[in-house]
Amino acid sequence: MCRSRWLVSLAMTVGAVLLAGCARTPPGPEAQTAAAEKSLRTFLGLLAEAKYDEASGLYGGPVEVMQVWFPDQDPQDVAGLLSRACDSRLLQCLPVRSIQPAKAAVSGEIAYDVEFNLPDGTLFVRGPCCGATSTEMPYESTFTFRARPEADGGFVVLDLPPYVP
């Protein structure tokens, strides 16, 4: 009788240890960084492929600037705003050339520096505009994007592709 109690106790202990090993632990920093980069890469790729409905689900940033450009567009229609901004080439919705971790962003956000390719495969460089000189508005080929974690464990992108008037 003593031996059977000991076996039952042992079985319960082993079961508890196995169940504890299966419990979900929050993702570590490396997993979060990888998930944020994947969301950013997916978002930018969808924009480059003109898949605005899908891309809009990964965008969590402001839409006010796009509303200024297209005041007749429903502000709740993020896919429509993205479509018009990309198709009119105000936003440079180009294929990603590279994504590198950037300096720390606001707490809870992860930042990346992104370079883009032009259709011919060369590096996209935004130059001075609107009468500014290169001293006043230097050439720029790297653009910072931020990603923020969501309650479901995914990430949303907070920044739009480069603007060119």
N, C-alpha and C positions, 0 to 999 in steps of 0.2 A: 504494500500500500504506500509506503514511504517513497519507494522508488517511482511509482507512477505519478505521485505529486511532483517529484523532482523533474520527471520528464515533461509533464505538463508545464511547469514553471519555465523550464529551459525552452520549450517550444514557443511559449508566449514571449519570452525575452528575445529570441531569434526573430520572431515575427515583428516585434516592435522595432528592432534594429533595421530590418529590411524595409519596413514601411517608412521609417525616418529617412532612409537613403533615397526613397522615391519622392520625397516631398520637394516641391518646387522651391528653388532659391532664386532670388532676384538676379538678373543677369549682371555680370561684372562689367567693369568699364570697357574692356575690349569688345565684349558682345554688344554693348550699347553703341560704341563707336562704329562698329561694323554695320549695325542696323541703321544708324543715322546716315552713314555713307550710302548704303544701299537705297534708302528712301530718296536721298538727293540725286543719286545717279539715275534712278528710275524716273523721278519727276522730270529731270532735264532731258532724258532720253525720250520720254513721252511727248514733251513739248517739241523736240526736234523732229519727231515723227508725226506731228500734228494730231496727236491723240489727246485732245483737250479735255474731254469728259473724264478720262482716266487720270490725267495729270491734276485736274482740279481737286480730286480727292486727297492728293498729297500736299496741297498748298494750304497753309494756315496763316499766311501773312496778310497785310493790309491790301485792300483793293481800291482805295481812294484815288490813287494816281491813275489807274485804269478808268475809273469812273469820270475823271476830269477829261480824259482823252475821248471817251465814248459816253457822253451823258444820256444818250437815248437807250443805252443798254441797261437791262435790269441788274442792279447791283448785287442781287442774290445769285445771279447766273455767272459764277466764277469761270466756268468752262467757256461761256460766250465772251467774257472779257478777255480771257487768255487767248482765245481764237483770234479775236480782232487785233489784239496787241501784237501777237506773233505774225499773223498774216499781213499786217500793215508794215511789218519790220520795225516798229517802234521798239519792241523787245527783240533782241537777237537770240532767237530760239534755235541754237546751233548744236551740233554734236559735241559731246565732251571730249576734250583732248586729255586732260589730267585732273585729278582731284587729290589734294594734299591736305592734311590736317592744318588748321590755322591756329593762330594764337587763341588763347582762351576767350570764350564768349561769355555772355551773362550767365550767371549760375543756372544750371539746368539745360542750357543750350550747348550744342556742339557746332563748332565753326569749321568750314573748309574753304580753301582757296581753289578756285576752278579756272581752268583755261579751256577755250573752245576752239574748234576747227571751223574754218570757212568751208564752203562747198568744195573748193579745190584742194582741201587738205592742209592748207597753210594756217598758221596761227591767227586767230582773230585779235586784232589790236584796235582799241577805240582811241581815236585821236582827239585833238582839241575840236571844239565845235563853237558855233555861234559867234565867230569873230575872236575867240580867245587864242592866245599864242600857246605854244607847247610849254612855255615857262609857267603860264597862268593855269593851264590845264594839260598836264603831262600825258603822254601816251600811256595806255593802260592795257595790259593783257591778262591780268589776274584779277578775279572778282571773288569777293568773300560772300559765302552763303551760310546761313545758320539753320540748324534743325532743332526742333523742340520735341521732347518725348510727350506722348499722349497717354491717357489712362489705360488704353488697350495694349500698351507695350510697343506700339508703332511710333513713327516719327512723322512730323509735318515740316515742310520747308517754309521758311519765313521770308525769303527774299526772292525777287523776280530776276530773270536774266538781264544782262546789260541793256540799258536804254540808249538808243541812238536817234536823235531827232531827225 
